[in-house]
Amino acid sequence: MVIEIDGGIHQFQEDYDAQRTVCLESLGLVVYRISEENVRLYMSTVLMNLADFIIKTFGKE
């Protein structure tokens, strides 16, 4: 699993990010993207959403 924290620069490199995601997924990795702003401002919510994503994706509680 890859956790991608997108900062402001990512809005200018959407094509690169999409290609990178395809490459990572081709290796069997799952990519979870979150914004840097959400990490800074809403860490508790980010962590709960990440935990939910992991449980849903990998089927373990």
RAJO-V311496 format. One record per residue. RES is the residue in three letters. NEAR is the number of other ideal C-beta (glycine too) atoms within 8 Angstrom. Layout:
res:RES near:NEAR
res:RES near:NEAR
//
This chain:
res:MET near:8
res:VAL near:8
res:ILE near:7
res:GLU near:10
res:ILE near:9
res:ASP near:9
res:GLY near:7
res:GLY near:5
res:ILE near:6
res:HIS near:9
res:GLN near:6
res:PHE near:5
res:GLN near:8
res:GLU near:8
res:ASP near:6
res:TYR near:7
res:ASP near:11
res:ALA near:8
res:GLN near:8
res:ARG near:8
res:THR near:10
res:VAL near:8
res:CYS near:8
res:LEU near:10
res:GLU near:10
res:SER near:6
res:LEU near:6
res:GLY near:4
res:LEU near:8
res:VAL near:7
res:VAL near:10
res:TYR near:10
res:ARG near:7
res:ILE near:13
res:SER near:9
res:GLU near:10
res:GLU near:6
res:ASN near:10
res:VAL near:11
res:ARG near:6
res:LEU near:6
res:TYR near:7
res:MET near:8
res:SER near:6
res:THR near:8
res:VAL near:11
res:LEU near:8
res:MET near:8
res:ASN near:9
res:LEU near:11
res:ALA near:8
res:ASP near:8
res:PHE near:9
res:ILE near:10
res:ILE near:10
res:LYS near:7
res:THR near:8
res:PHE near:6
res:GLY near:5
res:LYS near:5
res:GLU near:2
//
